[in-house]
Amino acid sequence: MDVLLGILYQHAQYGGATLVAHAASGCDSNQDTWEYWYPSMPSGWNNIISSFTGYSGCEIKIYDATNANCFSGPCMGPLLGISYVGDTMNDKTSSVTFH
Protein backbone atom coordinates (compact mmCIF):
# COMPACT_ATOMS: atom_id res chain seq x y z
CA MET A 1 0.00 0.00 0.00
CA ASP A 2 1.32 3.44 -0.93
CA VAL A 3 1.77 6.23 1.61
CA LEU A 4 1.25 9.95 1.06
CA LEU A 5 4.56 11.84 0.80
CA GLY A 6 3.23 15.30 0.13
CA ILE A 7 0.81 17.57 -1.64
CA LEU A 8 1.95 20.44 -3.85
CA TYR A 9 -0.59 23.20 -4.51
CA GLN A 10 -1.09 25.48 -7.48
CA HIS A 11 -1.98 28.49 -5.33
CA ALA A 12 -0.94 30.00 -2.01
CA GLN A 13 -2.79 29.01 1.17
CA TYR A 14 -3.04 25.40 -0.10
CA GLY A 15 -5.47 26.29 -2.86
CA GLY A 16 -6.10 25.38 -6.46
CA ALA A 17 -5.14 22.17 -8.21
CA THR A 18 -3.06 19.59 -6.32
CA LEU A 19 -0.20 17.30 -7.22
CA VAL A 20 -0.24 14.38 -4.79
CA ALA A 21 2.96 12.36 -4.32
CA HIS A 22 2.86 8.73 -3.12
CA ALA A 23 5.53 6.07 -2.56
CA ALA A 24 5.87 2.63 -1.01
CA SER A 25 7.11 4.10 2.30
CA GLY A 26 7.60 7.44 4.01
CA CYS A 27 10.80 9.36 4.64
CA ASP A 28 13.40 8.65 7.32
CA SER A 29 14.53 11.12 9.97
CA ASN A 30 17.68 12.22 8.09
CA GLN A 31 16.68 15.52 6.49
CA ASP A 32 20.11 15.91 4.84
CA THR A 33 19.33 13.32 2.17
CA TRP A 34 16.27 12.84 0.02
CA GLU A 35 14.41 9.58 -0.43
CA TYR A 36 12.19 10.52 -3.38
CA TRP A 37 12.21 13.18 -6.07
CA TYR A 38 10.75 14.61 -9.22
CA PRO A 39 13.84 15.44 -11.33
CA SER A 40 11.44 17.45 -13.47
CA MET A 41 7.81 18.23 -12.82
CA PRO A 42 5.04 16.08 -14.29
CA SER A 43 3.23 17.42 -17.35
CA GLY A 44 1.34 20.60 -16.57
CA TRP A 45 3.11 21.20 -13.22
CA ASN A 46 6.30 23.03 -14.18
CA ASN A 47 6.44 26.54 -12.72
CA ILE A 48 3.03 26.63 -10.99
CA ILE A 49 3.68 25.61 -7.33
CA SER A 50 2.79 28.19 -4.65
CA SER A 51 2.42 26.11 -1.45
CA PHE A 52 3.02 22.55 -0.19
CA THR A 53 2.60 20.15 2.72
CA GLY A 54 4.69 17.07 3.59
CA TYR A 55 3.35 13.85 5.12
CA SER A 56 4.69 10.48 6.35
CA GLY A 57 7.80 12.04 7.90
CA CYS A 58 8.70 13.90 4.69
CA GLU A 59 9.86 17.45 4.36
CA ILE A 60 9.79 18.97 0.89
CA LYS A 61 12.43 20.98 -0.95
CA ILE A 62 11.56 22.82 -4.16
CA TYR A 63 14.01 23.97 -6.85
CA ASP A 64 13.94 26.52 -9.65
CA ALA A 65 15.95 24.07 -11.76
CA THR A 66 15.57 20.53 -13.03
CA ASN A 67 17.42 17.63 -11.40
CA ALA A 68 17.18 19.15 -7.89
CA ASN A 69 20.01 21.62 -8.36
CA CYS A 70 20.30 24.70 -6.11
CA PHE A 71 23.42 25.76 -7.98
CA SER A 72 21.56 26.67 -11.16
CA GLY A 73 18.67 28.50 -9.51
CA PRO A 74 16.98 29.34 -6.20
CA CYS A 75 15.61 26.63 -3.92
CA MET A 76 13.60 26.43 -0.69
CA GLY A 77 13.50 23.88 2.08
CA PRO A 78 13.38 21.23 3.18
CA LEU A 79 10.24 22.23 5.06
CA LEU A 80 7.27 20.29 6.39
CA GLY A 81 4.98 22.76 4.69
CA ILE A 82 4.46 26.38 3.78
CA SER A 83 1.33 28.32 2.85
CA TYR A 84 3.21 30.55 0.40
CA VAL A 85 6.65 29.87 -1.04
CA GLY A 86 7.42 33.58 -1.41
CA ASP A 87 7.99 35.77 -4.42
CA THR A 88 11.40 34.24 -5.22
CA MET A 89 10.00 30.71 -5.68
CA ASN A 90 6.34 31.36 -6.55
CA ASP A 91 5.43 29.68 -9.85
CA LYS A 92 9.08 28.67 -10.45
CA THR A 93 9.36 25.06 -9.23
CA SER A 94 11.01 22.76 -11.77
CA SER A 95 11.98 19.84 -9.48
CA VAL A 96 11.11 18.58 -5.98
CA THR A 97 12.76 16.35 -3.38
CA PHE A 98 11.17 14.61 -0.40
CA HIS A 99 13.48 14.35 2.66
C-alpha positions in Angstrom: 0.0 0.0 0.0 1.3 3.4 -0.9 1.8 6.2 1.6 1.3 9.9 1.1 4.6 11.8 0.8 3.2 15.3 0.1 0.8 17.6 -1.6 1.9 20.4 -3.9 -0.6 23.2 -4.5 -1.1 25.5 -7.5 -2.0 28.5 -5.3 -0.9 30.0 -2.0 -2.8 29.0 1.2 -3.0 25.4 -0.1 -5.5 26.3 -2.9 -6.1 25.4 -6.5 -5.1 22.2 -8.2 -3.1 19.6 -6.3 -0.2 17.3 -7.2 -0.2 14.4 -4.8 3.0 12.4 -4.3 2.9 8.7 -3.1 5.5 6.1 -2.6 5.9 2.6 -1.0 7.1 4.1 2.3 7.6 7.4 4.0 10.8 9.4 4.6 13.4 8.6 7.3 14.5 11.1 10.0 17.7 12.2 8.1 16.7 15.5 6.5 20.1 15.9 4.8 19.3 13.3 2.2 16.3 12.8 0.0 14.4 9.6 -0.4 12.2 10.5 -3.4 12.2 13.2 -6.1 10.8 14.6 -9.2 13.8 15.4 -11.3 11.4 17.4 -13.5 7.8 18.2 -12.8 5.0 16.1 -14.3 3.2 17.4 -17.3 1.3 20.6 -16.6 3.1 21.2 -13.2 6.3 23.0 -14.2 6.4 26.5 -12.7 3.0 26.6 -11.0 3.7 25.6 -7.3 2.8 28.2 -4.6 2.4 26.1 -1.4 3.0 22.6 -0.2 2.6 20.2 2.7 4.7 17.1 3.6 3.4 13.8 5.1 4.7 10.5 6.3 7.8 12.0 7.9 8.7 13.9 4.7 9.9 17.4 4.4 9.8 19.0 0.9 12.4 21.0 -1.0 11.6 22.8 -4.2 14.0 24.0 -6.8 13.9 26.5 -9.7 15.9 24.1 -11.8 15.6 20.5 -13.0 17.4 17.6 -11.4 17.2 19.2 -7.9 20.0 21.6 -8.4 20.3 24.7 -6.1 23.4 25.8 -8.0 21.6 26.7 -11.2 18.7 28.5 -9.5 17.0 29.3 -6.2 15.6 26.6 -3.9 13.6 26.4 -0.7 13.5 23.9 2.1 13.4 21.2 3.2 10.2 22.2 5.1 7.3 20.3 6.4 5.0 22.8 4.7 4.5 26.4 3.8 1.3 28.3 2.8 3.2 30.5 0.4 6.7 29.9 -1.0 7.4 33.6 -1.4 8.0 35.8 -4.4 11.4 34.2 -5.2 10.0 30.7 -5.7 6.3 31.4 -6.6 5.4 29.7 -9.8 9.1 28.7 -10.5 9.4 25.1 -9.2 11.0 22.8 -11.8 12.0 19.8 -9.5 11.1 18.6 -6.0 12.8 16.4 -3.4 11.2 14.6 -0.4 13.5 14.3 2.7 
